Amino acid sequence: MVQVLLSISLAPTAGGQLAAATGVLGPISGVEWVLTAFTILSLSLSVILFFWVSVQHKRATQELTQKIIYSAATNAKLKQETDELKVTNRRLEQIIADHSRRQEEVVASVTGAINT
């Protein structure tokens, strides 16, 4: 972060130093002016790109966090539904066992009635 702030503060300073150097050293050539302008432009673009990447990273991190939270909530809901289905399944097994016993009793009583 310090490096970014330093880069931001250097851009205007570089222009001021260029003006001061022009007064001390005399006129600068066109190539030097182009190279200096290119350097300042590159530095500015680097700072902008750094902030853009930082924002994109933060946004992606937030989206990922939201997806993780949603996934955890869905997982908890599915676990609850699974537990409820297990309870219902046990009840159905108990009902089937009760009906089987009753059916056996009915068959036994009908068989006993026929035999007598």
N, C-alpha and C positions, 0 to 999 in steps of 0.2 A: 504494500500500500504506500509505503514511504517512497518507493521507487516511482510509482505512478504520480504522486504529488510533485516529486522532484522533476519528473518529465514535463508535467503541466507548467511548472514555474519556469522551466528552461526555455520554452518556446518564445515567450515575449522577450525574455532576457537575450536570447540569441539575436533577435532583430535589433535590439539596442546595442549590443556589442558590435554587430555588423556596421551600424551607423557610426559608432565611435572609432572602429578600426578604419573606416573610410576616411575619417577626418585625420587620423594619425598617419596612416600608411599611404594615403593618397587614394586615388580612384581604384576600384577593383575591376578586374576584367569581367567580361560577360560570363565566362565559364565559371569563375568563382561565384558569381552571383547566382547562377543556375544551380550549382552544387549546394550552395548554402540554402537556397529556397527549397531544393529537393530534400535536404536534410531536415529542415523545419517541417515540411509537409509529411515526410515519412514519420517523424516523431509524433506529429499530431494524429496521423492515421493509426499509428500503433496504440496510442492512448485510447482513441475511439474504439478500436477493435478490442482492446482489453476490456473496456467497460461493456461492450456489446456481448462478448463471450461470458463475462461475469453475470450479466442479466440473464442470458440464455441458460447458464448453469443453474442459477437460482430458480428459474422457472421450471426447468426440468426436474430439479430436486423436489420442488413443491408438488408437481404432478405425480412424481413417483411416490412421495409420502402419502398423497391422497389415495392413490391406487392401493398402497399397502394397507391403509386404514380400511378402505372398502373391502379388500380381500379378507382382512381379519374379521370384520363384521359379518361378511357372508359365510366365512368358515364357522363362526360361532353359531350363526343361525342354522346352518346345515347340521352341526353337531346336536343342537337342540331338537331339530326335526328327527334326526336319527334316534335320539334317546326316546322321543315320543313314539316313534314307530316300533321300537323294541318293546315298550310297555304295551302298546296295542297288540303286538304279536303275541306277547305272553298271555294277554287276556283271551285272544282268539284260541290259542293252544289250550287254555283252561276250559273254554266253552266247548271245544271239540272233544276234549277228554270227558267232560260231563255228559255230552250227548252220546258218546260211545258207551259210557257206563249205563246210561238210561236205555240205550238200544239193546245192550246185552241183557239188562233186566227184563225188558219187554219180550225179547226173544225167549229168555228163560221162562218167563211166566206163561207165554203162549205155548211153548213146548210142554211145560208142566200141565197146562190145562188140556192140551191135546192128549197127553199120555194118561190122564185120569179119567 
